[in-house]
Amino acid sequence: MIIFLLTFLCLYGGINFYFFLRVRSIIHFSGILQGLLLCLLILLIIAPILVRLAESFHLEQMARTVAYIGYVWMAFVFLFFFLSISFELIRVVYKLIEPSANVATLQTITFGLAAFLSIVLVTYGYIDAQRVRVKHLEIMTRQALPESGKLRIVQISDVHVGIIIRKNRLEPILERIREANPDILVSTGDLLDGELENIMHDAGRFVGIKAKYGKFAILGNHEYYAGLNRSMQFIKAAGFELLRDDMTQAAGITIFGEDDVTSRRSGLINKGKEFKKALAEKRDGFVLLLKHQPYIDEGANFNLQLSGHTHGGQLFPFGIITRLYFPKIYGLHELAPEKLLYVSRGTGTWGPPVRVFAPPEITVIDLIGQK
């Protein structure tokens, strides 16, 4: 986590410094104004750290205010960086074609376009992040299922209940789940994100959601960042059965819940070999695998793997970068006959409460099998 934060702060600081240089090249500030702008940018760069500090001291209102300002700025400056670089490349090409073009004028135009489009996209993404979609899938299987041979599984993933996703922003998510009327409800990791003393009561809001055959959850990487013991307390208080490299039976199907890779890297769980051995065995009936990050274990025997983690990129064009690590960033993928992977775009947001061309979702999966 420390290495991640240092790397992130260096990259994020560099992007903010690029923004400062672009502004200075267009608007010629005095020395005092430049100093004030740099101080403001430094505060915005360390805003994520300030949020965590405020949370740890239970200064909830301060943490929320800093989070909204800092994270919305983060979305803006990231978008500005990519748009500005793109427009600058176009400017260079145009300058080669038209050598007489005024450089200062072209730079002002590219800066203005990048800033304007970034504001538009952040505004759009902020609104769109609160419009939770319901993704419907119908999956046929030759396996037997209870009663009529139809089973409804509802997946939520990457909700990130915390300083931003709570209260008014959490209620539409809960309402979509209730409307889906799940037979089985699963959470594929990162259910929460933050200091639990401030958000523990939000766990009770999940209790009222009923699922005929049970509610099951696995850990994501952010549960480890938030604190493992308290994260498990939150998940159980929300009414989920937590599967940590465990297997259970529900509605005539077998459910495997794989712990996040963070646990193996940190040595916090030692059931990995036994779990992989059990997952490799051929079994009668439908096998569902819950796994936070969409890595594929070629030796695993399952019919459907449900994953999340990628957020579908969350902010375009980060989906392009995410694909370098996870080629299957979103959607339903056939790995082999009767072996599928579905990667959710996620239900909430991490960091910026903004989604650009990667809308949030809950996934409603209707399994159609033999009676």
Backbone hydrogen bonds in HBPLUS format (Angstrom, degrees):
<---DONOR---> <-ACCEPTOR-->    atom                        ^
c    i                          cat <-CA-CA->   ^        H-A-AA   ^      H-
h    n   atom  resd res      DA  || num        DHA   H-A  angle D-A-AA Bond
n    s   type  num  typ     dist DA aas  dist angle  dist       angle   num
A0005-LEU N   A0001-MET O   2.88 MM   4  6.13 160.5  1.92 149.3 154.1     1
A0006-LEU N   A0002-ILE O   2.93 MM   4  6.16 163.5  1.95 152.5 156.8     2
A0007-THR N   A0003-ILE O   2.94 MM   4  6.09 165.2  1.96 150.5 154.9     3
A0008-PHE N   A0004-PHE O   2.82 MM   4  5.97 163.5  1.84 151.6 157.0     4
A0009-LEU N   A0005-LEU O   2.81 MM   4  5.95 166.3  1.83 151.5 155.3     5
A0010-CYS N   A0006-LEU O   3.01 MM   4  6.17 152.9  2.08 144.7 151.8     6
A0011-LEU N   A0007-THR O   3.03 MM   4  6.28 168.0  2.04 154.1 156.9     7
A0012-TYR N   A0008-PHE O   2.74 MM   4  5.84 168.8  1.75 158.8 162.8     8
A0013-GLY N   A0009-LEU O   2.77 MM   4  5.62 151.7  1.85 134.3 143.2     9
A0014-GLY N   A0010-CYS O   2.98 MM   4  6.13 151.6  2.06 140.7 148.2    10
A0015-ILE N   A0011-LEU O   3.04 MM   4  6.37 152.3  2.12 148.2 155.1    11
A0016-ASN N   A0012-TYR O   3.03 MM   4  6.31 158.6  2.07 149.2 154.9    12
A0017-PHE N   A0013-GLY O   2.89 MM   4  6.11 151.5  1.97 146.2 154.6    13
A0018-TYR N   A0014-GLY O   2.93 MM   4  6.17 147.4  2.04 142.2 150.9    14
A0019-PHE N   A0015-ILE O   3.03 MM   4  6.38 153.6  2.11 144.0 150.7    15
A0020-PHE N   A0016-ASN O   2.96 MM   4  6.30 153.6  2.03 145.6 152.7    16
A0021-LEU N   A0017-PHE O   2.97 MM   4  6.28 156.9  2.03 149.3 154.5    17
A0022-ARG N   A0018-TYR O   2.96 MM   4  6.26 156.5  2.02 151.0 157.6    18
A0023-VAL N   A0019-PHE O   2.93 MM   4  6.19 163.1  1.96 154.5 158.8    19
A0024-ARG N   A0020-PHE O   2.91 MM   4  6.09 164.1  1.93 150.7 155.5    20
A0025-SER N   A0021-LEU O   2.97 MM   4  6.11 143.2  2.10 141.2 150.5    21
A0026-ILE N   A0022-ARG O   3.25 MM   4  6.48 133.1  2.48 139.4 150.5    22
A0026-ILE N   A0023-VAL O   3.08 MM   3  5.28 136.6  2.28 100.9 113.0    23
A0027-ILE N   A0023-VAL O   2.72 MM   4  5.77 173.7  1.72 169.1 170.3    24
A0034-GLN N   A0030-SER O   2.98 MM   4  6.22 157.9  2.03 154.6 161.3    25
A0035-GLY N   A0031-GLY O   3.05 MM   4  6.24 155.3  2.12 142.4 148.8    26
A0036-LEU N   A0032-ILE O   2.96 MM   4  6.28 156.2  2.02 149.8 156.3    27
A0037-LEU N   A0033-LEU O   2.89 MM   4  6.09 159.1  1.94 149.1 154.6    28
A0038-LEU N   A0034-GLN O   2.93 MM   4  6.17 157.3  1.98 149.2 155.4    29
A0039-CYS N   A0035-GLY O   2.98 MM   4  6.23 157.5  2.03 147.3 153.3    30
A0040-LEU N   A0036-LEU O   2.95 MM   4  6.20 156.1  2.01 147.8 154.3    31
A0041-LEU N   A0037-LEU O   2.93 MM   4  6.16 157.8  1.97 148.7 154.7    32
A0042-ILE N   A0038-LEU O   2.94 MM   4  6.18 152.6  2.01 148.4 155.6    33
A0043-LEU N   A0039-CYS O   3.09 MM   4  6.38 156.8  2.15 146.3 151.9    34
A0044-LEU N   A0040-LEU O   3.00 MM   4  6.31 152.2  2.07 146.4 154.5    35
A0045-ILE N   A0041-LEU O   2.84 MM   4  6.07 146.5  1.95 145.6 155.2    36
A0046-ILE N   A0042-ILE O   3.08 MM   4  6.35 157.2  2.13 150.3 154.8    37
A0047-ALA N   A0044-LEU O   3.33 MM   3  4.95 160.0  2.37  95.0 100.2    38
A0049-ILE N   A0046-ILE O   3.03 MM   3  5.39 124.1  2.35 109.1 122.7    39
A0050-LEU N   A0046-ILE O   3.01 MM   4  6.34 157.2  2.06 153.0 160.4    40
A0051-VAL N   A0047-ALA O   2.84 MM   4  6.09 149.3  1.93 154.8 163.1    41
A0052-ARG N   A0048-PRO O   3.25 MM   4  6.52 159.8  2.29 141.3 145.1    42
A0053-LEU N   A0049-ILE O   2.99 MM   4  6.27 158.1  2.04 150.7 157.1    43
A0054-ALA N   A0050-LEU O   2.91 MM   4  6.09 160.9  1.95 147.1 152.2    44
A0055-GLU N   A0051-VAL O   2.90 MM   4  6.14 155.0  1.96 149.6 157.0    45
A0056-SER N   A0052-ARG O   2.93 MM   4  6.13 158.5  1.98 147.3 152.7    46
A0057-PHE N   A0053-LEU O   3.16 MM   4  6.44 136.2  2.37 141.7 152.5    47
A0059-LEU N   A0054-ALA O   2.81 MM   5  5.05 162.3  1.84 159.9 154.5    48
A0058-HIS N   A0055-GLU O   2.86 MM   3  4.84 158.5  1.91 108.7 112.9    49
A0063-ALA N   A0059-LEU O   2.90 MM   4  6.10 162.8  1.93 156.6 162.3    50
A0064-ARG N   A0060-GLU O   2.87 MM   4  6.10 158.8  1.91 153.6 159.0    51
A0065-THR N   A0061-GLN O   2.99 MM   4  6.17 162.3  2.02 148.1 152.9    52
A0066-VAL N   A0062-MET O   2.95 MM   4  6.14 171.6  1.96 157.7 159.8    53
A0067-ALA N   A0063-ALA O   2.85 MM   4  5.92 150.9  1.94 142.3 151.4    54
A0068-TYR N   A0064-ARG O   2.96 MM   4  6.17 167.0  1.97 153.8 155.6    55
A0069-ILE N   A0065-THR O   3.10 MM   4  6.32 171.8  2.11 153.0 155.4    56
A0070-GLY N   A0066-VAL O   2.76 MM   4  5.71 164.3  1.79 150.1 155.2    57
A0071-TYR N   A0067-ALA O   2.81 MM   4  5.62 162.8  1.84 147.2 153.0    58
A0072-VAL N   A0068-TYR O   3.07 MM   4  5.83 154.8  2.13 136.4 143.7    59
A0073-TRP N   A0069-ILE O   3.04 MM   4  6.11 155.6  2.11 142.6 150.0    60
A0074-MET N   A0070-GLY O   2.97 MM   4  6.15 144.5  2.10 134.0 144.3    61
A0075-ALA N   A0071-TYR O   3.06 MM   4  6.38 155.4  2.12 145.3 149.6    62
A0076-PHE N   A0072-VAL O   3.04 MM   4  6.34 160.8  2.07 147.7 153.0    63
A0077-VAL N   A0073-TRP O   2.83 MM   4  6.08 170.9  1.84 164.1 164.6    64
A0078-PHE N   A0074-MET O   3.05 MM   4  6.12 156.7  2.10 148.1 154.2    65
A0079-LEU N   A0075-ALA O   3.09 MM   4  6.21 168.2  2.11 149.6 153.0    66
A0080-PHE N   A0076-PHE O   2.80 MM   4  5.99 160.0  1.84 152.5 159.3    67
A0081-PHE N   A0077-VAL O   2.94 MM   4  5.99 153.7  2.01 138.0 144.6    68
A0082-PHE N   A0078-PHE O   3.20 MM   4  6.54 166.5  2.22 155.3 156.1    69
A0083-LEU N   A0079-LEU O   2.93 MM   4  6.08 167.1  1.95 156.0 160.3    70
A0084-SER N   A0080-PHE O   2.73 MM   4  5.67 160.4  1.77 149.7 156.2    71
A0085-ILE N   A0081-PHE O   2.99 MM   4  6.12 164.7  2.01 149.2 153.2    72
A0086-SER N   A0082-PHE O   3.06 MM   4  6.18 158.3  2.10 141.5 147.8    73
A0087-PHE N   A0083-LEU O   2.87 MM   4  6.11 164.6  1.89 154.5 158.3    74
A0088-GLU N   A0084-SER O   2.85 MM   4  5.97 151.0  1.93 148.1 156.7    75
A0089-LEU N   A0085-ILE O   3.04 MM   4  6.27 149.8  2.13 145.0 152.0    76
A0090-ILE N   A0086-SER O   3.13 MM   4  6.49 154.2  2.20 144.1 151.1    77
A0091-ARG N   A0087-PHE O   2.82 MM   4  6.09 149.9  1.91 143.1 152.3    78
A0092-VAL N   A0088-GLU O   2.94 MM   4  6.21 154.5  2.00 147.0 152.5    79
A0093-VAL N   A0089-LEU O   3.09 MM   4  6.37 161.7  2.12 147.8 152.2    80
A0094-TYR N   A0090-ILE O   2.85 MM   4  6.10 161.4  1.89 151.7 157.3    81
A0095-LYS N   A0091-ARG O   2.83 MM   4  6.02 152.1  1.91 147.9 155.7    82
A0096-LEU N   A0092-VAL O   3.08 MM   4  6.39 143.1  2.22 142.4 151.6    83
A0096-LEU N   A0093-VAL O   3.14 MM   3  5.19 124.0  2.47  94.8 108.8    84
A0097-ILE N   A0093-VAL O   3.11 MM   4  6.49 145.5  2.24 143.3 152.8    85
A0097-ILE N   A0094-TYR O   3.06 MM   3  5.02 118.7  2.46  92.1 107.4    86
A0098-GLU N   A0094-TYR O   2.70 MM   4  5.91 159.7  1.74 155.3 161.8    87
A0101-ALA N   A0098-GLU O   3.06 MM   3  5.70 170.4  2.07 124.7 127.8    88
A0106-LEU N   A0102-ASN O   3.10 MM   4  6.34 163.5  2.12 151.9 156.5    89
A0107-GLN N   A0103-VAL O   2.90 MM   4  6.15 158.1  1.95 155.8 162.1    90
A0108-THR N   A0104-ALA O   3.04 MM   4  6.23 153.4  2.11 144.1 151.0    91
A0109-ILE N   A0105-THR O   2.98 MM   4  6.26 155.2  2.05 148.8 155.6    92
A0110-THR N   A0106-LEU O   2.95 MM   4  6.21 167.0  1.96 154.2 156.8    93
A0111-PHE N   A0107-GLN O   2.97 MM   4  6.07 158.2  2.01 144.9 151.3    94
A0112-GLY N   A0108-THR O   2.93 MM   4  6.06 165.4  1.95 147.8 152.1    95
A0113-LEU N   A0109-ILE O   2.91 MM   4  6.12 161.9  1.94 154.4 159.1    96
A0114-ALA N   A0110-THR O   3.01 MM   4  6.09 164.8  2.03 146.3 150.7    97
A0115-ALA N   A0111-PHE O   2.95 MM   4  6.14 165.9  1.97 155.9 159.6    98
A0116-PHE N   A0112-GLY O   2.93 MM   4  6.00 165.3  1.95 148.4 153.0    99
A0117-LEU N   A0113-LEU O   2.92 MM   4  5.99 173.5  1.93 154.7 156.9   100
A0118-SER N   A0114-ALA O   3.04 MM   4  6.02 150.0  2.13 139.9 148.4   101
A0119-ILE N   A0115-ALA O   3.08 MM   4  6.32 156.3  2.14 147.5 152.9   102
A0120-VAL N   A0116-PHE O   3.03 MM   4  6.34 161.7  2.07 152.2 157.4   103
A0121-LEU N   A0117-LEU O   2.88 MM   4  6.04 164.9  1.91 150.9 154.7   104
A0122-VAL N   A0118-SER O   2.92 MM   4  6.04 157.4  1.97 147.7 153.9   105
A0123-THR N   A0119-ILE O   3.01 MM   4  6.15 161.3  2.05 148.2 153.3   106
A0124-TYR N   A0120-VAL O   2.95 MM   4  6.17 166.7  1.96 151.7 155.6   107
A0125-GLY N   A0121-LEU O   2.76 MM   4  5.83 161.9  1.79 146.2 152.2   108
A0126-TYR N   A0122-VAL O   2.84 MM   4  5.91 147.4  1.94 145.1 152.9   109
A0127-ILE N   A0123-THR O   3.26 MM   4  6.49 159.9  2.30 147.3 151.4   110
A0128-ASP N   A0124-TYR O   2.89 MM   4  6.07 164.9  1.91 153.6 158.7   111
A0129-ALA N   A0125-GLY O   2.98 MM   4  5.90 144.5  2.11 138.2 145.7   112
A0355-ARG N   A0125-GLY O   3.06 MM 230  4.49 162.5  2.09 104.8 108.2   113
A0130-GLN N   A0127-ILE O   3.17 MM   3  5.71 157.0  2.22 112.0 118.8   114
A0131-ARG N   A0128-ASP O   3.06 MM   3  5.20 163.4  2.09 109.5 114.7   115
A0133-ARG N   A0360-PRO O   2.99 MM 227  6.09 170.8  2.00 135.2 135.6   116
A0362-ILE N   A0133-ARG O   2.94 MM 229  6.43 144.2  2.07 153.4 162.6   117
A0135-LYS N   A0362-ILE O   2.88 MM 227  6.18 168.1  1.90 165.8 168.1   118
A0364-VAL N   A0135-LYS O   2.73 MM 229  5.93 167.1  1.75 158.8 163.4   119
A0137-LEU N   A0364-VAL O   2.83 MM 227  6.15 156.3  1.89 164.2 164.1   120
A0366-ASP N   A0137-LEU O   2.83 MM 229  6.17 171.3  1.84 158.9 158.9   121
A0139-ILE N   A0366-ASP O   2.93 MM 227  6.19 158.3  1.98 147.2 154.3   122
A0368-ILE N   A0139-ILE O   2.83 MM 229  6.04 166.7  1.85 156.0 157.3   123
A0141-THR N   A0368-ILE O   2.86 MM 227  6.07 150.9  1.94 160.4 156.0   124
A0370-GLN N   A0143-GLN O   2.91 MM 227  5.91 162.2  1.94 135.1 140.2   125
A0145-LEU N   A0370-GLN O   2.78 MM 225  5.83 166.1  1.79 166.9 162.1   126
A0149-GLY N   A0146-PRO O   3.02 MM   3  5.42 165.2  2.04 127.7 130.7   127
A0369-GLY N   A0149-GLY O   2.73 MM 220  4.98 174.9  1.73 163.4 163.0   128
A0151-LEU N   A0367-LEU O   2.96 MM 216  5.04 155.4  2.02 140.1 147.6   129
A0367-LEU N   A0151-LEU O   2.75 MM 216  5.04 167.9  1.77 161.6 157.7   130
A0183-ASP N   A0152-ARG O   2.92 MM  31  5.14 149.9  2.01 135.4 145.0   131
A0184-ILE N   A0152-ARG O   3.07 MM  32  6.49 150.3  2.16 156.4 160.5   132
A0153-ILE N   A0365-ILE O   2.80 MM 212  5.06 167.4  1.81 155.7 156.5   133
A0365-ILE N   A0153-ILE O   2.74 MM 212  5.06 173.0  1.74 163.4 163.7   134
A0154-VAL N   A0184-ILE O   2.87 MM  30  6.31 163.6  1.90 164.3 169.5   135
A0186-VAL N   A0154-VAL O   2.88 MM  32  6.26 165.3  1.90 165.8 168.6   136
A0155-GLN N   A0363-THR O   2.79 MM 208  5.00 161.4  1.82 148.3 154.4   137
A0363-THR N   A0155-GLN O   2.98 MM 208  5.00 171.4  1.99 149.5 151.7   138
A0156-ILE N   A0186-VAL O   2.94 MM  30  6.34 160.0  1.98 161.9 168.6   139
A0188-THR N   A0156-ILE O   3.02 MM  32  6.55 156.0  2.08 156.9 161.1   140
A0347-THR N   A0157-SER O   2.72 MM 190  5.69 154.9  1.78 177.4 172.3   141
A0158-ASP N   A0189-GLY O   2.96 MM  31  5.97 158.9  2.01 165.8 165.6   142
A0348-GLY N   A0158-ASP O   3.07 MM 190  5.89 147.1  2.18 123.7 127.5   143
A0160-HIS N   A0190-ASP O   2.99 MM  30  5.68 161.9  2.03 151.1 154.6   144
A0161-VAL N   A0191-LEU O   2.95 MM  30  6.16 176.3  1.95 128.6 128.6   145
A0193-ASP N   A0161-VAL O   2.71 MM  32  5.58 149.8  1.80 155.3 145.1   146
A0162-GLY N   A0165-ILE O   3.06 MM   3  5.33 151.9  2.14 122.9 131.7   147
A0169-ARG N   A0166-ARG O   2.98 MM   3  5.34 142.4  2.13 148.3 136.9   148
A0170-LEU N   A0167-LYS O   3.09 MM   3  5.24 135.1  2.30 101.9 114.5   149
A0171-GLU N   A0167-LYS O   3.06 MM   4  6.21 150.5  2.15 159.2 166.4   150
A0173-ILE N   A0170-LEU O   3.08 MM   3  5.44 124.8  2.39 108.2 122.0   151
A0174-LEU N   A0170-LEU O   3.16 MM   4  6.51 160.1  2.20 155.2 160.9   152
A0175-GLU N   A0171-GLU O   2.89 MM   4  6.09 156.4  1.94 155.8 163.0   153
A0176-ARG N   A0172-PRO O   3.03 MM   4  6.21 156.9  2.08 143.5 148.4   154
A0177-ILE N   A0173-ILE O   3.14 MM   4  6.43 154.3  2.20 147.5 154.5   155
A0178-ARG N   A0174-LEU O   2.99 MM   4  6.26 163.3  2.02 151.1 155.2   156
A0179-GLU N   A0175-GLU O   2.96 MM   4  6.17 160.5  2.00 150.2 155.6   157
A0180-ALA N   A0176-ARG O   3.09 MM   4  6.27 138.7  2.27 138.4 148.5   158
A0180-ALA N   A0177-ILE O   3.09 MM   3  5.15 127.0  2.38  96.1 110.1   159
A0181-ASN N   A0178-ARG O   3.14 MM   3  5.40 146.0  2.26 105.0 114.5   160
A0213-TYR N   A0183-ASP O   2.71 MM  30  5.57 171.4  1.71 156.0 158.3   161
A0185-LEU N   A0214-GLY O   3.21 MM  29  6.65 160.0  2.25 147.7 153.8   162
A0216-PHE N   A0185-LEU O   2.84 MM  31  6.34 157.2  1.90 160.4 167.2   163
A0187-SER N   A0216-PHE O   2.90 MM  29  6.43 146.8  2.02 148.6 158.9   164
A0218-ILE N   A0187-SER O   3.12 MM  31  6.49 146.0  2.24 162.4 172.1   165
A0198-ASN N   A0195-GLU O   3.29 MM   3  6.06 149.2  2.39 116.5 122.8   166
A0199-ILE N   A0196-LEU O   3.12 MM   3  5.12 139.1  2.29  99.2 110.5   167
A0200-MET N   A0196-LEU O   2.90 MM   4  5.33 122.0  2.24 158.6 158.8   168
A0202-ASP N   A0199-ILE O   2.93 MM   3  5.50 148.5  2.03 115.1 124.6   169
A0203-ALA N   A0200-MET O   3.02 MM   3  5.64 155.3  2.08 115.2 122.3   170
A0204-GLY N   A0201-HIS O   3.21 MM   3  5.64 136.7  2.41 105.7 114.8   171
A0205-ARG N   A0202-ASP O   3.11 MM   3  5.35 148.0  2.22 103.4 112.7   172
A0206-PHE N   A0203-ALA O   3.11 MM   3  5.74 157.1  2.16 116.3 122.4   173
A0207-VAL N   A0204-GLY O   3.19 MM   3  5.19 140.5  2.36  95.8 106.8   174
A0209-ILE N   A0206-PHE O   3.07 MM   3  5.57 160.2  2.11 113.7 120.0   175
A0214-GLY N   A0211-ALA O   3.20 MM   3  5.20 152.0  2.28 102.1 110.5   176
A0241-GLU N   A0215-LYS O   2.79 MM  26  6.11 163.9  1.82 141.3 145.1   177
A0217-ALA N   A0241-GLU O   2.96 MM  24  6.06 157.4  2.01 147.5 146.1   178
A0243-LEU N   A0217-ALA O   2.89 MM  26  6.16 166.8  1.91 173.6 176.6   179
A0224-TYR N   A0221-ASN O   3.14 MM   3  5.47 132.0  2.39 102.5 114.2   180
A0225-TYR N   A0221-ASN O   3.22 MM   4  6.63 149.8  2.32 140.5 149.2   181
A0226-ALA N   A0222-HIS O   2.89 MM   4  6.01 153.0  1.97 145.6 151.8   182
A0227-GLY N   A0224-TYR O   3.27 MM   3  5.14 140.2  2.44  93.3 104.3   183
A0231-SER N   A0227-GLY O   2.89 MM   4  5.92 146.4  2.00 151.9 162.8   184
A0232-MET N   A0228-LEU O   2.94 MM   4  6.20 159.0  1.98 157.1 161.5   185
A0233-GLN N   A0229-ASN O   3.07 MM   4  6.31 149.2  2.17 140.6 149.6   186
A0234-PHE N   A0230-ARG O   2.96 MM   4  6.21 151.9  2.04 143.6 150.1   187
A0235-ILE N   A0231-SER O   3.01 MM   4  6.30 165.6  2.03 154.1 156.8   188
A0236-LYS N   A0232-MET O   3.03 MM   4  6.16 164.6  2.05 149.3 153.3   189
A0237-ALA N   A0233-GLN O   2.92 MM   4  6.01 152.4  2.00 143.3 151.7   190
A0238-ALA N   A0234-PHE O   2.95 MM   4  6.18 131.3  2.19 142.3 155.5   191
A0238-ALA N   A0235-ILE O   3.21 MM   3  5.10 132.2  2.46  90.6 103.4   192
A0240-PHE N   A0235-ILE O   3.30 MM   5  5.89 163.1  2.33 155.5 152.3   193
A0239-GLY N   A0236-LYS O   3.01 MM   3  5.21 159.1  2.05 106.3 112.2   194
A0245-ASP N   A0257-GLY O   2.81 MM  12  5.50 124.6  2.12 139.6 156.5   195
A0246-ASP N   A0257-GLY O   3.16 MM  11  5.48 143.2  2.30 144.3 148.7   196
A0257-GLY N   A0246-ASP O   2.91 MM  11  5.48 169.3  1.92 161.6 163.6   197
A0248-THR N   A0255-ILE O   2.89 MM   7  5.30 151.3  1.97 145.6 155.1   198
A0255-ILE N   A0248-THR O   2.84 MM   7  5.30 175.8  1.84 157.8 159.2   199
A0250-ALA N   A0253-ILE O   3.04 MM   3  5.53 163.1  2.07 155.9 161.3   200
A0253-ILE N   A0250-ALA O   2.94 MM   3  5.53 168.5  1.95 123.9 127.6   201
A0254-THR N   A0286-PHE O   2.91 MM  32  6.29 166.0  1.92 166.2 168.3   202
A0288-LEU N   A0254-THR O   2.78 MM  34  6.10 170.8  1.79 171.9 174.3   203
A0256-PHE N   A0288-LEU O   2.79 MM  32  6.17 166.7  1.81 166.5 170.9   204
A0290-LEU N   A0256-PHE O   2.79 MM  34  6.10 163.6  1.82 160.1 165.6   205
A0258-GLU N   A0290-LEU O   2.92 MM  32  6.10 171.4  1.93 172.0 172.2   206
A0263-SER N   A0260-ASP O   2.98 MM   3  5.88 149.5  2.08 125.1 130.2   207
A0264-ARG N   A0261-VAL O   3.09 MM   3  5.30 124.3  2.41 101.3 114.7   208
A0265-ARG N   A0261-VAL O   3.09 MM   4  6.41 161.8  2.13 156.8 161.8   209
A0266-SER N   A0262-THR O   3.08 MM   4  6.18 144.3  2.21 141.1 150.2   210
A0267-GLY N   A0263-SER O   2.92 MM   4  5.86 109.4  2.43 130.0 146.0   211
A0268-LEU N   A0263-SER O   2.87 MM   5  5.03 146.0  1.99 148.7 153.1   212
A0267-GLY N   A0264-ARG O   3.25 MM   3  4.94 148.9  2.35  91.8 101.0   213
A0275-PHE N   A0271-LYS O   2.91 MM   4  5.99 157.3  1.96 157.5 165.0   214
A0276-LYS N   A0272-GLY O   2.93 MM   4  6.10 165.8  1.95 153.5 156.8   215
A0277-LYS N   A0273-LYS O   3.00 MM   4  6.15 152.8  2.08 145.3 153.1   216
A0278-ALA N   A0274-GLU O   3.00 MM   4  6.22 157.9  2.05 145.4 150.8   217
A0279-LEU N   A0275-PHE O   2.90 MM   4  6.12 155.3  1.96 151.6 159.0   218
A0280-ALA N   A0276-LYS O   2.99 MM   4  6.07 132.6  2.22 136.9 148.1   219
A0281-GLU N   A0278-ALA O   3.33 MM   3  5.49 149.6  2.42  99.9 108.3   220
A0301-ASN N   A0279-LEU O   2.90 MM  22  5.89 166.9  1.92 140.5 143.5   221
A0303-ASN N   A0287-VAL O   2.88 MM  16  5.24 162.8  1.91 136.9 142.7   222
A0304-LEU N   A0287-VAL O   3.27 MM  17  6.72 150.5  2.36 159.9 164.3   223
A0289-LEU N   A0304-LEU O   2.85 MM  15  6.18 168.2  1.87 158.0 160.7   224
A0306-LEU N   A0289-LEU O   2.84 MM  17  6.27 159.7  1.88 168.8 175.7   225
A0291-LYS N   A0306-LEU O   3.05 MM  15  6.20 175.1  2.05 163.5 163.9   226
A0308-GLY N   A0292-HIS O   2.86 MM  16  5.40 173.6  1.86 147.2 148.6   227
A0295-TYR N   A0293-GLN O   2.72 MM   2  5.71 142.7  1.85 102.8  95.1   228
A0300-ALA N   A0297-ASP O   3.02 MM   3  5.47 164.6  2.04 117.6 122.6   229
A0340-LEU N   A0303-ASN O   2.86 MM  37  5.95 161.2  1.90 129.1 134.4   230
A0305-GLN N   A0340-LEU O   2.87 MM  35  6.27 152.2  1.95 142.7 151.2   231
A0342-TYR N   A0305-GLN O   2.84 MM  37  6.21 164.7  1.86 173.8 178.3   232
A0307-SER N   A0342-TYR O   2.97 MM  35  6.29 161.0  2.01 164.2 166.4   233
A0344-SER N   A0307-SER O   2.97 MM  37  6.27 172.3  1.98 142.0 141.7   234
A0310-THR N   A0308-GLY O   2.87 MM   2  5.75 140.9  2.02  94.4  90.6   235
A0313-GLY N   A0310-THR O   3.04 MM   3  5.98 172.6  2.04 125.6 127.7   236
A0314-GLN N   A0311-HIS O   3.00 MM   3  5.18 135.8  2.20 123.6 119.5   237
A0315-LEU N   A0313-GLY O   2.55 MM   2  5.53 143.0  1.68 113.9 100.2   238
A0356-VAL N   A0314-GLN O   2.78 MM  42  6.14 152.0  1.86 154.3 163.8   239
A0318-PHE N   A0315-LEU O   2.61 MM   3  5.58 156.7  1.66 145.5 148.6   240
A0316-PHE N   A0356-VAL O   3.25 MM  40  5.57 139.2  2.42 125.3 136.9   241
A0320-ILE N   A0317-PRO O   3.03 MM   3  5.76 147.2  2.14 117.7 124.8   242
A0321-ILE N   A0318-PHE O   3.06 MM   3  5.10 115.2  2.50  96.0 111.1   243
A0322-THR N   A0318-PHE O   2.82 MM   4  6.10 163.7  1.85 157.4 162.4   244
A0323-ARG N   A0319-GLY O   3.04 MM   4  6.15 145.3  2.17 140.6 148.0   245
A0324-LEU N   A0321-ILE O   3.02 MM   3  5.52 150.3  2.11 110.9 119.7   246
A0325-TYR N   A0322-THR O   3.01 MM   3  5.57 143.5  2.15 113.1 122.1   247
A0326-PHE N   A0322-THR O   2.87 MM   4  6.05 164.1  1.89 153.8 159.1   248
A0331-GLY N   A0343-VAL O   2.98 MM  12  5.20 151.7  2.06 148.8 140.4   249
A0343-VAL N   A0331-GLY O   3.02 MM  12  5.20 159.1  2.07 133.2 137.6   250
A0333-HIS N   A0341-LEU O   2.72 MM   8  5.10 158.4  1.76 156.6 163.2   251
A0341-LEU N   A0333-HIS O   2.82 MM   8  5.10 153.9  1.89 151.4 158.8   252
A0335-LEU N   A0339-LYS O   2.86 MM   4  5.54 150.7  1.95 153.9 163.0   253
A0336-ALA N   A0339-LYS O   3.26 MM   3  4.99 151.7  2.34 139.9 139.3   254
A0339-LYS N   A0336-ALA O   2.94 MM   3  4.99 138.4  2.11 142.8 132.1   255
A0361-GLU N   A0346-GLY O   2.90 MM  15  5.90 155.5  1.96 133.6 141.8   256
